[in-house]
Amino acid sequence: MKKLASFLALLLFVATACDSEKVVDETKLPVNTQDYIEAHFPHARITQVVRDRDDLETSYDVILDNQVKLEFDKKGDCYSIESRHTEKLPDTVIPLKVLEYVHEHYPDAFITDWEKDKTDQEVRLSNNKELVFNLAGTFLRIDD
């Protein structure tokens, strides 16, 4: 019985040890992440970098001094950008087909958030509409 309890305690420790967030120096970011930030947010400064290890996956949350939050995978590819909902994201961070669709169908709005996962990508507009596109940038639906 003691062996089983010890084994379960060890298993719990290992399982919780795999999930961790740690504030790290910006020099710990993958080089292409640093290049991405410099290219698309040249006037912003990195204020915090959090390395997140969850289920053997590593990601980085980066907060800029203009309150933009970016998320990168372990390779340094950006998959999420959030601004204050009154701030426009740079056009250069939005895939061209998505950007063209928004300009054509919502000329009075601008993109404040962008997120991509394995199956689609989503943008939030300044008018609070959420639009969903496939990975190729084809419009799918308005998300409520």
C-alpha positions as CSV (number, residue, x, y, z in Angstrom):
1,M,0.0,0.0,0.0
2,K,2.9,2.4,0.8
3,K,4.5,1.7,-2.5
4,L,1.3,2.5,-4.4
5,A,0.9,5.7,-2.4
6,S,4.5,6.7,-3.1
7,F,4.1,5.8,-6.8
8,L,0.9,8.0,-7.0
9,A,2.6,10.9,-5.3
10,L,5.6,10.6,-7.7
11,L,3.2,10.5,-10.6
12,L,1.4,13.6,-9.4
13,F,4.7,15.4,-8.9
14,V,5.9,14.5,-12.4
15,A,2.5,15.5,-14.0
16,T,2.5,18.9,-12.2
17,A,6.2,19.5,-12.9
18,C,5.5,19.4,-16.6
19,D,3.2,22.4,-16.4
20,S,5.1,25.6,-15.6
21,E,5.3,29.2,-16.5
22,K,8.5,31.1,-16.0
23,V,9.4,34.7,-16.7
24,V,12.6,34.7,-18.8
25,D,14.8,37.3,-20.4
26,E,14.0,38.3,-23.9
27,T,17.3,36.9,-25.1
28,K,15.8,33.5,-24.4
29,L,13.3,33.9,-27.2
30,P,14.0,32.1,-30.5
31,V,15.8,34.4,-32.9
32,N,13.0,34.5,-35.5
33,T,10.6,35.6,-32.7
34,Q,12.9,38.6,-31.9
35,D,13.1,39.3,-35.6
36,Y,9.3,39.2,-36.0
37,I,8.8,41.7,-33.1
38,E,11.4,44.0,-34.5
39,A,10.0,43.9,-38.0
40,H,6.3,44.4,-37.1
41,F,6.5,46.4,-33.9
42,P,9.6,48.5,-34.4
43,H,8.6,51.2,-31.9
44,A,7.6,48.9,-29.2
45,R,9.7,47.5,-26.4
46,I,9.4,44.0,-24.8
47,T,8.3,44.4,-21.2
48,Q,7.8,40.7,-20.3
49,V,8.5,37.2,-21.7
50,V,6.9,34.2,-20.1
51,R,8.0,30.7,-21.2
52,D,5.1,28.3,-20.8
53,R,5.7,24.6,-20.7
54,D,2.5,22.6,-20.8
55,D,2.2,18.9,-21.7
56,L,5.7,18.9,-23.2
57,E,4.9,21.9,-25.4
58,T,6.8,25.1,-25.0
59,S,5.4,28.5,-26.0
60,Y,6.3,32.1,-25.3
61,D,3.9,34.9,-24.2
62,V,5.4,38.3,-25.0
63,I,4.0,41.6,-23.7
64,L,5.1,44.8,-25.4
65,D,5.1,48.3,-23.8
66,N,2.1,49.3,-26.0
67,Q,0.1,46.5,-24.3
68,V,0.1,44.2,-27.3
69,K,0.4,40.5,-26.3
70,L,1.9,38.0,-28.7
71,E,2.1,34.2,-28.4
72,F,4.7,32.2,-30.1
73,D,5.3,28.4,-30.4
74,K,8.6,26.8,-29.6
75,K,9.9,27.4,-33.1
76,G,9.2,31.1,-32.8
77,D,6.1,31.2,-35.0
78,C,3.5,33.7,-34.0
79,Y,0.0,32.2,-33.5
80,S,-1.8,34.9,-31.5
81,I,-1.8,38.7,-31.2
82,E,-4.0,40.7,-28.9
83,S,-4.2,44.5,-28.5
84,R,-6.3,46.7,-26.5
85,H,-9.6,46.6,-28.4
86,T,-9.1,50.2,-29.4
87,E,-5.7,49.6,-31.0
88,K,-5.2,48.6,-34.6
89,L,-2.8,45.7,-35.3
90,P,-0.2,46.4,-38.0
91,D,-1.4,45.2,-41.4
92,T,1.9,43.4,-41.8
93,V,0.9,40.8,-39.2
94,I,-2.4,39.8,-40.8
95,P,-2.4,37.3,-43.7
96,L,-3.1,39.1,-47.0
97,K,-6.4,37.4,-47.9
98,V,-7.8,38.0,-44.4
99,L,-6.8,41.7,-44.5
100,E,-8.3,42.1,-48.0
101,Y,-11.6,40.6,-46.9
102,V,-11.8,42.9,-43.9
103,H,-11.0,46.0,-45.9
104,E,-13.6,45.1,-48.5
105,H,-16.4,44.0,-46.2
106,Y,-15.7,46.2,-43.1
107,P,-14.1,49.4,-44.4
108,D,-14.9,51.3,-41.3
109,A,-13.4,48.7,-38.9
110,F,-9.9,47.5,-38.2
111,I,-8.4,44.3,-36.8
112,T,-7.5,44.4,-33.0
113,D,-6.8,40.6,-32.4
114,W,-5.7,37.7,-34.6
115,E,-5.4,34.1,-33.6
116,K,-4.4,31.0,-35.6
117,D,-4.8,27.3,-34.6
118,K,-4.4,24.0,-36.4
119,T,-7.6,24.4,-38.4
120,D,-8.5,28.0,-38.8
121,Q,-7.7,31.6,-37.9
122,E,-9.9,34.3,-36.3
123,V,-9.8,38.1,-36.1
124,R,-11.7,40.5,-33.9
125,L,-12.6,43.8,-35.4
126,S,-12.9,47.2,-33.7
127,N,-16.7,46.8,-34.0
128,N,-16.4,43.7,-31.8
129,K,-17.3,41.3,-34.7
130,E,-15.3,38.1,-34.8
131,L,-14.6,36.6,-38.2
132,V,-13.4,33.1,-38.8
133,F,-11.3,32.1,-41.8
134,N,-9.7,28.8,-42.9
135,L,-5.9,28.6,-42.9
136,A,-5.7,29.7,-46.5
137,G,-7.6,32.9,-45.6
138,T,-11.1,32.0,-47.0
139,F,-13.9,33.5,-45.0
140,L,-16.0,30.9,-43.2
141,R,-18.3,32.7,-40.8
142,I,-19.0,35.4,-38.2
143,D,-18.5,34.0,-34.7
144,D,-20.7,35.3,-31.9
